[in-house]
């Protein structure tokens, strides 16, 4: 379980909460509160009330987080993410070109819109969301988020993707990008082709593509067409009773495309991270929301490194890691585990 401790140590190394000299609790106390929030997929209030004498209260946590800026949060956690990936590489992981799943995830928001919230289709009772572009390695049992970027209302998806790709290429060699359908735009295709990156993504069935799909009789079938004046290659593949449409520039056996794209489901990128590692909050503060989202990714990566080193992705140890966290909290409280 040393890697679990190292995961928090890496966060402690780069993330500095602006605590006053007279603060009763230390940095480590707040990080354990956040770790437990993520491990148990719950709110700060529930955890702090359960361990009132040994962990900070939720109000204390939010008070100190609000002293930070959005830039502070991004800069410090990007350093955590980068060092975690470099540590994984030193351990022999991520050595070959990586398949990356790229997503845009939305965190529902119920307050007054601000500089980081974007409007969208109504979901969970709101039209407003904090949105993040995330890129994660998804192959050979390896699950690491290597880039997280928040959107602002004026950001174009291709511009945020371009920034994320710069970060990713500094950390790994990219074999292929597996993008969700939200990236199916002419500007994104143009960007990826200019960078000579291979990609696979679902094609949105506009009138032209729907017509091509309907005309196809033998599968798989590959067709050359255009998307708003940009040349694209469409591949239609039959999967059971369904016909799937992919946009890709990867030269491969067409039937393999559905399998490749299926690798995405090995991880839920962003802040719907696997194994339920995700804290919850109703805070309307931009900095609090960003901090908790970035902490979830950094903490998740730490767990994934521990899992990879212990079992190389073959033996689930999420439960053991959760029990380890709980035992640490019991020890902090001076209790014996049940």
N, C-alpha and C positions, 0 to 999 in steps of 0.2 A: 504493500500500500504506500510505499515511499513516493510513487509518482503522483498520488493524490495530494500529498503534502507539497510536492514540488509544483503542482499546478497552481496552488494558492501562493506559493513563494514567488512564482513568476509574476503573478498579479501584484503582489506586494512590492516587488522590485520596481515596477514601472508605474504603478498607479498610486498617487499620493492624494489622500483626502485632506482638505484644508482644515485640520483640527486645531483648536486653540491649545495653548500650553496647559490650561487648567481643565481640559476635557477629561472626564473620568475614564472614558473608554479609549482604547488604543486602536490604531489602524487595523490590527489583526482581528479585533472584536467585530468591527463593522464588516470585514471580509467574510468572517464566519457566518454572520447574519445573512449576508447576501448568498453565500454558498448554500446555506440551509434553505433559503427561499427558492433557489433554483432546483435543488435536489428534491424538495417536496412539492414543487410546482405550486407555491402558495404566496400569500401576501406578507409583507413585512410585519404588519400588525399582528397576525396570528403567531408568527415565530417569536417576536419580541415579547408578547404577552405570556407565552408559554415559558420563556426563560428570562423573566423580568429582572432578576438579580444578576445575571451573568452576561446578558447580551444587551446591546443598546436598544432603545425604543425606536419605533418607526419614525416618530417625529424628529428624533435626534439624527437618524440617518438622512432624512430628507433635508433637514436644516443644513447639514454639512455639504450635501451634494449640490444644493442650490448656490453654494458659494463658487462652484466651478463654472467654467464656460463650456459651450459646445466644442470649441476648439481644444480645450484641455482634455475633454473626454475622448475625442477622436484621436488626438496625438498619443496619449498615454496607452490607450487600448490597442492602437495599431502597432505600437512597440511590443506589446504582449503577444499579439498574433504573429508578428514577424519572428520573434525569438522562439516561439513555440514551434513554428514550421522549421526553422533552422535546427532546432534541437531534434526534431523528428528526422531530418535529413542526416544528422550526425549519427543517429541510431540505425541508419540503413533504410529508413522509410522514404517514400516519395522520390526514389532514385531514378525512376523511369518517367518518360513523358506522361503527363497527367490528363485524364479525362475530367473536365470541370463541369459541374451543374451550375447554371447561372439562373437566378430567379429574382423576381421582384416580390417582396412580401409586404403585407399591410398589417399594421397594428391598430385596431379600431380606437378612435378618439372621440370623446363625447363633450369636449369643451369648446371654447371659442377658437376658431382657426388661427394658426400662428405661422411663423416663418418656416416651419418644418412639416406642416400638415398639408395633405393634398386631397382634393375631392375625388370621388369615384362612385361606382355603382353601390347602392345601399347594401350593407352587410352588417349583421349583428346590431341592427338598429341605428346605424349611422352612415353618413356619406363621407365622413372625414377619417383620414388614416395617417399615421406615421408610416412612410414607405422606405424600404431599404433594398438596395441591390446587393445580393450576396453571391459569392462564387465559392464553390467547395469541391474538393477532390472527391470523386466517387468511383473508386475501383479497388479491386483486390482486397476488399474488407477495410480499406483506408477511408476515413471520413474526417476531413479537416476543412474548416471554413478558412479560406485564405484572404478573403477581401470582404469588407462590409462598408457600404457607402450610403448615407441617408440622402433622400431626395428633398429638394425644396420645390415649391409650387411651379417655378419657372424652368426647372431642369428638363431637358430633352433626354429621352432614354438612351440615345446613342452617345451623348456626351458623358453621361455617368458611366456607361459601359466602357467607353474609351479610357476613362480614368481608372476604372477597376482593372482593365486588362494590363495597364502599365504596372500596377501593383503586382498582379499575378505573375507577369513575366519576369519580375525581379526575384520571385521566390521559387517558381517551378517552370519546367519546360512543358508547354501545352501541346498535347496530342490532338484533342478535339474538344469543342464546346458543345454542351447539351443545354440548349436554351428553351425556356418556356414560350408559349405562343405569343405572349406580350411583346416579344422581340421581333415578331414577323412584320418588319417595316422595311421600306426601301433604303432608308438611311442606315439601319443596322447592317443590312446585307452589304451595302457599299463599304461600311467601316471594316467589316470582317474580311472582305475580299482585298481591301487595301493593305491589311495587315497579313494577308496570306495565311489566315487561320482557318482550319477546317471546322465545320459546324454541322449540327443536326438540330432542327426545331420543327414543331408542328406548323403546318400551313393553315392559316385561317381561311375558311371556305367562303371567299367572296364569289360573286356571280361567275367570273371567268373560271376560277378553280373548281367550283361546284359543277360547272358544265363539263370541264375536262374529266372530273371524277366520274360523272354519269356516263360519259362516252367510253370510258375504259371498260374492257371486257375480259382481259387476261391480266392476271397479277403475278408478280409485281410488274409495274410499268413505269418507265422513266420518260419525262417530258421536259422539253426546254420551253420556257415562256418568259414573261416579264412581270415585274412588280413595280408599278409606277415608273416605267421606263428603265428599270434595273434588271438585267438578265438574271434569271434564277433557274435552278433545276428542281423539279418536283418529282417525287417518287411516291407512287401509290402502292400500298402494301395491304394485303388482306390479312386480318388478324381475327380468326374466328368468323363471326358474322359481320364484323365491321371492316370497313376500308379506311385505312389511316393514310393521311397525306403529310409527307415530310418535305421540308425545304432543306437541301443539303448540297455541299460541294465536295463531300467526301466520296472518293471512288471506292466502292466496296460492293459486295454482293447485296443486292437490294433487300433481301429477306433479313439481313442482319441489322437493318436500321432499327426495327422495332425492339430488337434485343438490346442494342446499344442505348437507345433512348430509355429503355426500362431500367438501366443502371441508375437513373435519377432517383428512382423510388427507394434506393438503398439509404437515402438520407432525406430529411426534410430540412432544407437549408434555411438560413435566416434565423428567426426566433421561434419557429415551430420545431425546434431541434429534437432529435430522437431521444428516446429514453426519458422523456418528460423533463429534461433539464431546461427549465424556463421559469423564472420568477414572474409574479403577477403584480400589477400595480394599477391604481385608478388615478394616479397623480396627473395633474394637468401641466406640470412643469416640463419644459422642453429638455432641460439638462437631466432631470431625474429619469425621464423616459429614455433618453439616449444612453445614460449610464447603465441602467438596468439591461437594456438591449445588448450593449457591447459586453457587459459583464457576462451575460448568458453565453455569448459566443466564445469568449476567452475561457470560461469555466468548462464549457463543452469540449473545446479543443484539448484542454488538460485531461479530461476524462478519456477522450479518444486516444491520446498518446499513451495513457496508462493501459488502456485496453489493448492497444497494438503491441506494446512491449511485453505484456503478460501473455497474450494468447495469439498475437498476429491476426486478430480478428476472428478466431474460430470459437472461442469460449466466452459466452456473455458474462460480464462481471459487473454490470450496472447495479444489480442488487447488492453485491458485496461493497461497491463503492458507496452506495447510499447508507448501508449499515455502518461503514467506517465513519462517515460524516456524523451520523447519529451518536456513535460511541464517543466521538470527540466532544460533542456538545454535552453529553451526559457527564463526561470527565470534567468539563469546564464548570458544570453545575454542581459537581461534587456528589453526583448520584451514581448508583450502580445500574448498568443496563438491565432492563426487564428480562 
